[in-house]
Amino acid sequence: MTRDKRGLTSAGILLYRRDPDAIRVLLAHPGGPFWIGRDAGHWTIPKGEAGPGEELIDVARREFLEETGSDAPASEPLPLGEVFQKSGKRVVAWGLEGDLDPSTAASNTFEMEWPPGSGVAVVFPEIDRVAWFDPDEARAALKAAQVPLMERLLEILRAGG
């Protein structure tokens, strides 16, 4: 079953840190049974859907907290613009400099019937793990539609941002 996401907007934060050898970005792996065993091309920035009238940067900060269990850093947000995923969903993102220990990350959860048709409701984390990636690793891990967000972040940082 495919959900049509046209008209929906998600907002997210691409957390980055400057390590001595490279810039690293924090990516999130979706939770739930559908994503088990799916890795390359399935990671995402922590993001979530905006409701009517919500400020997108506020949505991005809320979703970061919900999906990592940590507040977004108070650093100045770098606007990364928007992309459109295959589903038609619009994703607006900001880069924020900061750090997060992936071993302490804890996501909110969702409930679904599993296995389908069983009548059994199972709770799954929305994000089952987060990890730091250098740009080459991130290009392979990220959903293809979100790679331009990281590329824009790298351009801004190279330009002295």
C-alpha positions in Angstrom: 0.0 0.0 0.0 1.4 3.4 -1.0 0.4 6.5 0.8 0.3 9.6 -1.4 2.3 12.3 0.3 1.7 15.1 -2.2 0.9 18.3 -0.4 2.6 17.2 2.8 5.5 19.1 4.2 8.1 17.7 6.6 10.7 19.8 8.4 14.0 18.5 9.7 17.5 19.2 11.1 20.7 17.9 9.6 23.0 17.9 12.6 26.7 18.3 11.8 30.0 18.3 13.6 33.5 19.3 12.5 35.8 16.4 13.2 39.6 16.8 12.6 39.4 14.6 9.5 35.9 15.5 8.1 32.5 17.0 8.5 30.1 14.4 9.8 26.3 14.4 9.6 23.9 12.7 11.9 21.4 10.5 10.0 18.4 8.4 11.3 17.3 4.9 10.3 13.5 4.4 10.2 12.1 1.9 12.7 9.5 -0.8 12.2 9.5 -4.1 10.5 9.4 -2.7 6.9 12.9 -1.2 7.3 14.7 -4.2 8.9 17.5 -5.2 6.6 17.2 -2.0 4.5 20.2 0.2 4.8 21.8 2.0 1.9 19.5 4.6 0.5 17.0 4.4 3.3 18.5 6.7 6.0 17.0 10.1 6.5 17.5 13.4 8.4 15.4 13.5 11.6 12.2 15.2 10.3 8.5 15.1 10.6 5.3 16.5 9.3 4.2 20.0 9.9 0.6 20.8 10.9 -1.3 23.8 9.5 0.1 27.1 10.6 3.2 25.7 12.3 6.5 27.4 11.9 8.8 24.9 10.0 11.9 25.6 12.1 9.8 24.8 15.2 8.6 21.6 13.6 12.2 20.7 12.8 13.3 21.2 16.4 10.3 19.2 17.8 10.9 16.3 15.4 14.6 16.2 16.3 13.7 15.9 19.9 11.1 13.2 19.2 13.3 11.2 17.0 16.6 11.4 18.9 15.5 12.1 22.5 17.7 15.2 22.6 17.0 18.8 22.2 18.3 20.4 19.0 21.4 22.5 19.6 20.8 26.2 20.1 23.3 27.0 17.3 22.3 29.3 14.4 20.2 27.3 11.9 21.6 27.2 8.3 18.7 27.1 5.8 19.2 24.2 3.4 16.1 24.8 1.3 13.7 22.1 0.3 13.6 18.9 -1.7 10.8 16.7 -2.9 10.8 13.0 -2.3 9.5 10.4 -4.8 6.2 10.3 -2.9 5.8 14.0 -3.5 6.4 15.0 0.1 8.2 18.3 0.5 11.1 18.3 3.0 12.5 21.6 4.3 15.7 21.4 6.4 18.2 23.4 8.4 21.8 22.5 9.3 22.7 22.8 13.0 26.2 22.4 14.4 26.3 20.2 17.5 27.1 16.8 18.8 25.0 13.8 19.9 26.0 10.4 21.3 24.2 7.8 19.1 24.2 5.4 22.0 21.9 7.7 24.0 19.4 8.4 21.3 15.9 7.3 22.0 13.0 7.8 19.5 9.3 8.2 20.0 7.2 5.1 19.0 4.3 4.1 16.9 1.9 1.1 17.1 0.8 -1.1 14.2 -0.7 -4.5 13.6 2.2 -7.0 13.1 2.3 -9.3 11.4 -0.5 -8.0 9.1 -3.8 -9.7 9.7 -2.7 -11.1 13.1 -4.8 -8.7 15.2 -1.7 -8.1 17.4 -0.7 -4.5 18.0 3.1 -4.1 18.3 5.0 -0.9 19.3 8.0 0.1 17.2 10.4 3.0 17.5 9.9 5.6 14.8 13.7 5.7 14.4 15.6 2.6 15.4 19.1 4.2 15.4 21.1 7.2 14.5 24.7 7.4 13.4 27.4 9.8 12.2 28.5 9.6 8.6 31.2 11.4 6.6 29.9 12.9 3.4 30.8 9.9 1.1 29.1 7.5 3.5 26.1 9.8 3.9 25.6 10.0 0.1 25.3 6.2 0.0 23.1 6.0 3.2 20.6 8.8 2.6 17.4 8.7 0.6 18.5 10.0 -2.8 16.1 12.9 -2.7 17.7 14.2 0.6 21.3 14.1 -0.7 21.0 17.7 -2.0 20.3 18.9 1.5 23.7 17.6 2.7 25.4 18.9 -0.4 24.0 22.4 0.3 25.2 22.2 3.9 28.7 21.3 2.7 28.7 24.2 0.2 27.7 26.6 3.0 30.5 25.3 5.3 33.1 25.4 2.5 32.1 29.1 1.9 32.8 29.8 5.6 29.3 29.3 7.0 
